[in-house]
């Protein structure tokens, strides 16, 4: 049987790829800010930015980035899976259709 709605399958795949890219960038950003945040704290008085919050502020921002990244990752992955579930329901409904 021919697969229908190829565009939706492509959109689902793109959403999955974007979700995993966001997950990777979130982990990299979290680690970089966690490690570099303490180093930035010494320059905070002069230049502003994340370092002006102090070392604990930089750690807080790092965890904020982690939480927001996890939310984005799960949202995009759930959207991609939802598309596939709807397509699967459509395929099963079409397969159960009685032939006349």
C-alpha positions as CSV (number, residue, x, y, z in Angstrom):
1,X,0.0,0.0,0.0
2,X,1.3,3.4,-0.9
3,X,2.3,5.8,1.9
4,X,0.3,9.0,1.8
5,X,1.1,12.4,3.3
6,X,4.8,12.3,2.5
7,X,5.1,16.0,3.4
8,X,3.9,15.4,6.9
9,X,6.4,12.6,7.3
10,X,9.1,15.0,6.2
11,X,7.9,17.7,8.6
12,X,8.0,15.1,11.4
13,X,11.6,14.1,10.5
14,X,12.7,17.8,10.4
15,X,11.1,18.4,13.8
16,X,13.0,15.5,15.2
17,X,16.3,16.7,13.8
18,X,15.7,20.2,15.1
19,X,14.8,18.8,18.5
20,X,18.1,16.8,18.7
21,X,20.1,19.8,17.5
22,X,18.5,22.0,20.3
23,X,19.3,19.2,22.8
24,X,22.9,19.2,21.8
25,X,23.2,23.0,21.8
26,X,21.5,23.1,25.2
27,X,24.0,20.7,26.7
28,X,26.9,22.5,25.2
29,X,25.5,25.9,26.4
30,X,24.8,24.6,29.8
31,X,28.3,23.2,30.3
32,X,30.0,26.3,28.8
33,X,28.0,28.7,31.0
34,X,28.5,26.5,34.1
35,X,32.2,26.3,33.6
36,X,32.7,29.8,32.2
37,X,30.2,31.6,34.4
38,X,32.5,31.6,37.4
39,X,35.3,32.9,35.2
40,X,33.0,35.6,33.9
41,X,32.1,36.7,37.4
42,X,35.4,38.5,37.8
43,X,34.7,40.7,34.8
44,X,31.1,41.5,35.7
45,X,31.8,44.7,37.4
46,X,33.7,46.1,34.5
47,X,31.8,44.8,31.4
48,X,28.3,43.8,32.6
49,X,26.5,40.7,31.2
50,X,26.0,37.4,32.9
51,X,29.1,37.9,35.0
52,X,27.6,40.8,36.7
53,X,25.2,38.4,38.5
54,X,28.2,36.8,40.2
55,X,29.2,33.1,40.1
56,X,25.8,31.9,41.6
57,X,23.9,34.0,39.1
58,X,25.9,32.4,36.2
59,X,25.0,29.0,37.6
60,X,21.4,30.0,37.8
61,X,21.4,31.2,34.2
62,X,23.1,27.9,33.2
63,X,20.3,25.9,34.8
64,X,17.7,28.2,33.2
65,X,19.2,27.5,29.8
66,X,19.1,23.8,30.6
67,X,15.4,23.9,31.7
68,X,14.3,25.9,28.7
69,X,16.3,23.7,26.3
70,X,14.6,20.6,27.8
71,X,11.2,22.1,27.4
72,X,11.9,23.0,23.7
73,X,13.4,19.6,23.0
74,X,10.4,17.7,24.5
75,X,7.9,20.0,22.8
76,X,9.4,19.5,19.3
77,X,9.9,15.8,19.8
78,X,6.3,15.4,21.0
79,X,5.1,17.4,18.0
80,X,7.0,15.1,15.6
81,X,5.6,12.0,17.3
82,X,2.1,13.4,17.3
83,X,2.2,13.8,13.6
84,X,3.3,10.2,13.2
85,X,0.5,9.0,15.6
86,X,-2.1,10.8,13.5
87,X,-0.7,9.4,10.3
88,X,-0.7,5.9,11.9
89,X,-4.3,6.3,12.9
90,X,-5.2,7.3,9.3
91,X,-3.4,4.3,7.9
92,X,-5.1,1.9,10.3
93,X,-8.5,3.5,9.5
94,X,-7.9,3.1,5.8
95,X,-6.8,-0.5,6.2
96,X,-10.0,-1.4,8.2
97,X,-12.2,0.1,5.5
98,X,-14.5,-2.6,4.2
99,X,-14.2,-3.3,0.5
100,X,-17.4,-3.1,-1.5
